Amino acid sequence: MNKFKKRFIQFKTDVERFLQYGDLPTSMYVKNGLKVGKRFSRQSGTRLDISNCWLIEIGDNVTLGNRVQLLAHDDAAEQWLGYRRVGRIVIGDNVFIGAGSTVLPGVTIGKNSIVGAGSLVTKSIPENSVAAGVPARVIKTLDSYLGNLKDDIENAEQEGRILDIQYDINCRSDEKTDVKQIEEGKNYYFKITRFCDQAEE
């Protein structure tokens, strides 16, 4: 895809996301000091602390799920003490942060880690970890999580729980999948190639 077409698609996506969800484009955060690596993907409703994003550093291959917030400041005591607390947020390479999670000031999330949906990350997460909860805590290693998932995918292949679905750039399915074919209480899988919100530059 040529550079002009790629930029046009990114611009169109940025406008659609702003109109739908109030999302600011990643480029605006970068202009305010955000450091971001290659293949960064933000889903809808993410907030990156626009006034303090100069304190946020995001590595390569990072995905932020829907409604993730990175807060590099805390104003809780400002009205009494007259000070705002700030702290760096550092997210390593190959990190996935699940939908609805909030990361607070002073947190580092180590490379090759997953933060489960709905988590409140108040303390740093070591690399190669899966963390979840309020407050978030490490619940297993990444290797253990991926091993369990690989086993379930192998079983899903044998049991016909692999779906043939393709998504477009805005995550809209190109085909209707019959919901009746999906049994309650079972996990189903399909392959997806995510569109990266941040162009490699």
Secondary structure, 3 states (H helix, E strand, C coil): CCHHHHHHHHHHHHHHHHHHHCCCCHHHHHHCCCEECCCCEECCCCECCHHHHHHEEECCCCEECCCCEECCEECCCHHHHCCCEECCEEECCCEEECCCCEECCCCEECCCEEECCCCEECCCECCCEEEECCCCEEEEEHHHHHHHHHHHHHHHHHHCCECCCCECCCCCECCCCCHHHCCCCCCCECCCCCCCCCCCC
